[in-house]
Amino acid sequence: MDILIYAYNYHPEPIGIAPLMTELAEGLVQRGHQVRVVTGMPNYPQRQIYEGYRGKLYVTEERNGVKIQRCFVWVRPKPGLVDRILLETSFVGTSFIQALNGKRPDVILLTVPPLPASVPATVFKWMQRAPVVLNLQDVLPEAAVVAGLLTNKSLIRVFESLERFSYRYANKIAAISDGFVDNLIHKGVSPDKITLIPNWVDTDFIRPLDKQDNSFRREQGLEGKFIILYSGNIALTQGLETLIKAAAKLLDQPDIAIVIVGEERALGALRDRRDKLGATNVKLLPFQPRERLPEMLSAANVGMVMQKKTVIAINMPSKIQVLLASGLPILASVPDSGTAAKAVQTSGGGWVVPPEDPEAIAQAIRQLKSTPETLEQLSQQGRQYALDNYSFSEALDRYEALFKTVVHES
């Protein structure tokens, strides 16, 4: 089968949707399919075009059997509203040219966000008579409105129209959680159009490793420490300041270390907050190479998932699957009625505490540290749940079956 993946983010971007789409594309190639990817120039999370791709309108390359067709996107390190509009508009225009630069696919997999990408993908569908499967990673513009990222009423109406357009003209929609399914049905999408395919994790790559003989601990001077790790995106919706405040409440236990790993530019504000509070137990580190991810996760004792109170209830951070697969017990500071809380509780691999509550986080860390038997139980239950529910091979099976269905029906 010839498959076109239409995704704004792809390798070598280290977090978010990029690793997932990279694994999916390469996994489909390994199963004998022909896969090409239309994507933007790599820029996330720094929001700056990577070295080697700057000043170029188009780049075509091949990696592990996948043809990657990159296109120029308008990117600014600290984007305002106009910059965000130009970013998504630029991808709409330049990506369509790359989509045309290849043979007709049997099926198109479109990832959202960005929502405006549904326009060129749908036009390409009409021109090529190729069905579209919409891979829904976030519910927009709803999530952006709730988080306060989108406030202009006219733009909200535009994006709501784009949302209805994308749902209407997609042949099938792959939703990543039950919450997404319920949201789609509530908005009038036929259940027959929706398939639940949770995001996956490569459980052979992400796995528990020795915590004692761990080079990440040695290199960072963390041997003998009880490590609380947050690794990932640092943005308005995470509220990492809460974790810094919790760390300040744990200074009486010098063997506890809070490690936050993220994009260097985003660490600046956290560094100022840490220094102001005197939270000397907080270590801020830049992103590590992806090949070191299993080692970094295994160095920790607890993995953090952070959300603000205002985060849309159905948001499902992909880091949950990764933490579970690594055998790292989760402490989730998230809304208790949301999809993230449900996922952590159902897995048996972690605890949930109220969001934006430093005292609750600090108390939970103290309790987990004092009960190693609880940590071990959470670790084993989480790892097993990931093996049973989030395996990459199961996700590949589901996508292959979905692609065959839409090709047969179209």
Secondary structure, 3 states (H helix, E strand, C coil): CEEEEECCCCCCCCCCHHHHHHHHHHHHHHCCCEEEEEEECCCCCCCCCCCCCCCCCEEEEEECCEEEEEECCCCCCCCCHHHHHHHHHHHHHHHHHHHHCCCCCCEEEEEECCHHHHHHHHHHHHHHCCCEEEEECCCCCHHHHHCCCCCCHHHHHHHHHHHHHHHHHCCEEEECCHHHHHHHHHCCCCHHHEEECCCCECCCCCCCCCCCCCHHHHHCCCCCCEEEEEECCCCCCCCCHHHHHHHHCCCCCCCEEEEEEECHHHHHHHHHHHHHHCCCCEEEEECCCHHHHHHHHHHCCEEEEECCCCCCCCCCCCHHHHHHHCCCCEEEECCCCCHHHHHHHHHCCEEEECCCCHHHHHHHHHHHHHCHHHHHHHHHHHHHHHHHHCEHHHHHHHHHHHHHHHHHHC
